[in-house]
Amino acid sequence: MSSERLRDRARELWTELAAKPVEFPSSEGANVVVSPGSRLCPPLWTGIVVLGGAGVVTVPSVRAAELMACASSTLSPEELVDADRLRAVLPVLGVLGPASLCYLDRAGFLPVRGGAAVEEAVYDHDGVSALLAGAGEEDADESGLVDITSPAFVLSESGGVIAAAGYQTWPRSVAHLSVLVAPGKRGRGLARVVASAAVAHALAEGLLPQWRARPYPSKRVALALGFQELGAQLSVRLDETVSPVPAGVTTV
């Protein structure tokens, strides 16, 4: 599958998650739509997704749409998912992300060969639950492992699960990957091993693997498996009572 086809399939997903009719521009730019029920971001936030140099933006209100239209007139799509650049022109109260959006097809997959034996387990396996508890709330939430709908693919050591991966089935036949490695066991390539098994399972099911990475080590694992970084996602909470910063002026 070409990069353009991967991009188009990814765009189909995010326009559906927007929950209101919106399309990525055919050329550089971003289209804004008022969609309080958008799944691009938390409720009452603004969601921005840029893929292949074009973006879609969902906002909770007409006022937020006015603010984002102002930002879109001065910032490129890539700058819209740069939290610092966005803060320079808009009154931003909160930020989630940015996260790199990476996709993979069967032809581009670079599976891990040999090495430790990966086992398949149900998602609520006691060992997976212990791994989540031991990782701490922040890392567990970031991994998304608790939300997987696939089997869990695990590595065990000394009777305990030290790494696990799986995926949640999203609309448009997308498999959203989740990976978690126990603290103290990181830096050994375990994430790549379990993620490879989860990706292979998703591809066998005819799904499009998606990797959403915030920290760089997560993106590094995705790229090692053959994922292509096609864009980014950012969620922001705007202060709708404040006017945008005029062009050429930066906030302190």
Secondary structure, 3 states (H helix, E strand, C coil): CCHHHHHHHHHHHHHHHCCCCCCCCCCCEEEEEECCCCCCCCCCCEEEEEECCEEEEEECCHHHHHHHHHHHHHCCHHHHCCHHHHHCCCCEEEEEEEEEEEECCHHHCCCCCCCCCCEEECCCCHHHHHHHHHHCHHHHHHHCHHHCCCCEEEEEECCEEEEEEEEEEECCCEEEEEEEECCCCCCCCHHHHHHHHHHHHHHHCCCEEEEEECCHHHHHHHHHCCCEEEEEEEEEEECCCCCCCCCCCCCC
